[in-house]
Amino acid sequence: MTEAKYKKIETILKQRIIDQTYPLNSLLPKELELAQEFKTSRPTINHAIHNLVQEGLLEQRKRLGTIIRRNKIQQEFTHLIQSYNQEMSTKGLKTKTKVLYFQRVVPNSEVQTELNLSTSDSVFKLIRLRYVDNHPIVKVTTYVPVSLVPDLEKINFSTASLYLELKKRNLAVTHVVRKLEVKKASSEIAQKLAIKENDPVFCFRTRGYTNKDQKIEYSIATYRGDMNSFIIDLKR
């Protein structure tokens, strides 16, 4: 078994996973089939598969076979304040945003409390579905006080960044407080994120503040559990 042989096969299999020739959660062809395709031995195939398992692209399950996986996207917003597109672009990932809802509404009691608003105040309610490489990754519902940014409804948030728009208006988010919960996906969330009902999801509730300690944003973001992980960076 030469290094060149298994490395070449490893590269081909990896590309098939990335371009979804092998769809996510499907079974990888059996080692014997791959050995016949690549005209090589099963140990060579096994070596290539082992490396992809270590990389997190494959998962071997007893009595089932080898499952196509995808490396989880490491989300760094737990210690960095930046737009979603900025964070994903630094990882070389292609993003897309679909706006599901954007209207002025009367805030419910939860939003009133989080943004220090009264029943006479109104907010912009913005619901977005964010994609990475055409896979839905997170559903985000965001509330912003209309009194602070009355012209926000002119913005197309399928392409624009909320944080950048706030910064243009001297209302940059400079401090956030986030609360994390791990939940089971509701039928509505499962349908939006292309997962199964009751699959695990990460739910972050975020309050965003300006440099004057002014509450400018309240968001509820629900992330797929199978495609996301989160980095916590603590310093003493």
Beta strands, then each sheet from edge to edge (+ up, - down):
strand 1: 58-61
strand 2: 65-68
strand 3: 73-75
strand 4: 95-105
strand 5: 123-132
strand 6: 135-145
strand 7: 175-184
strand 8: 200-209
strand 9: 215-224
strand 10: 228-230
sheet 1: 1+ 2-
sheet 2: 3+ 10+
sheet 3: 4+ 5- 6+ 9- 8+ 7-
end
